[in-house]
Amino acid sequence: MLIYVPQTSTRKTIAAMRARGWRFLLSPKAGRNVRGLPYAIDNGAWTGFDPVGFAKLLADRARNADWIVLPDIVGGGMASLDLSLEWLSAVGEYGRPMLLAVQNGMQVDTIAALLKEHTSMGVFVGGDTEWKERTMFDWGRLCAGLNRIMHVGRVNSQRRLSLAWQAGAASVDGSGIVKFPDEMIQRFDRGLDKHTRQGCLIL
């Protein structure tokens, strides 16, 4: 499982990321210096979507991104889906995998039809905490069946890391690593080590 870290300038954290093979998760309101590390691109909706900033970030960094999260509305249900689809063509021009942020109220059947239509599309599990944890395994089964990426956002505990792994997530991110780097790095190390010792492959 890959760990993505929001932009940070702390040398100690960057060194820890490099040693573990962790990656940056860029967003429009953060810096764009990736310091030679691989990265993916988020749209920044959690702190307020900036379409101009997002477009500039895509122009600067999209072509080498692991994947790009289509714009969404946090907890916005079908309105979020409509916004994501409005950006499908613009983001798709960069030729990178796109992740659709699923939000409260979205149904698996609806998203399954979109994933089948768009072969480069995967799922970013968003939504509020209760909905995220309740539906995570449904999205995991969908992505596994179609061989697509599933990423889980806002993972800041060993418990949620374990849930994401069990649900089949290819990757997770969490802002806690930026806020509390020493504690969170140890927490993630323990969580990943637990699954490794159980004979599970960490991608």
C-alpha positions, 0 to 999 in steps of 0.5 A, a space after each residue: 500500500 502506498 502512502 501519500 503525504 500532503 505537501 510538507 517542507 520538513 526535512 525530517 519528514 521528507 527523509 522519512 518519506 524517501 526512506 519508505 517510498 512514500 509519495 507527495 499528494 499535491 494540491 492547488 494551495 500547497 507548494 509544487 516542489 516535489 523534491 524528486 519524489 513521485 506524486 499524485 494530484 488532489 483537487 483541493 476540495 477539502 479546503 475549498 476548490 480553486 478552479 484556476 489554481 487547479 488548472 495551473 497545477 495540472 499544467 505544471 505537474 499533471 503529465 508525471 502524476 501517478 493519478 489526478 483526483 477529479 474536482 468534487 464537492 465534499 459530502 456533495 452527493 450527485 452535485 459532486 458527481 456532476 462537477 467531476 464529470 464537467 472536468 472529465 475532458 479537461 483532466 483527461 487531456 493529460 493522459 493520466 489515471 483519473 480518480 472519481 471522488 465518491 461522496 455521501 449518497 452516491 450509489 455503487 451501480 452508478 459509479 460502476 457504469 462510469 468506470 466501465 465507460 472510462 477505462 482510466 478511471 478509479 475511485 477516491 473514497 471521500 465523504 464523511 467519516 461514517 459514510 466512508 467507513 460504511 461504504 469502503 468495502 463496496 468501493 473496494 469490491 467494485 475496483 477489484 472487479 474492474 482492476 482499478 485504483 482505489 485510494 482512501 482519503 483522510 487516513 490518520 489512524 492505524 484503525 482506518 489504515 487497517 480498514 483501508 488495507 482490508 478493503 483493498 485500497 492501493 493507497 491512502 493519504 492523511 494530513 496527520 503526517 504533516 501535523 504530527 510527523 513523528 507520531 504518525 510515521 510511527 503509527 503508519 510503520 506499525 500498521 504496515 508492519 502488522 500486515 507485512 508480518 501477517 503475510 500480506 503484500 504491501 504494494 
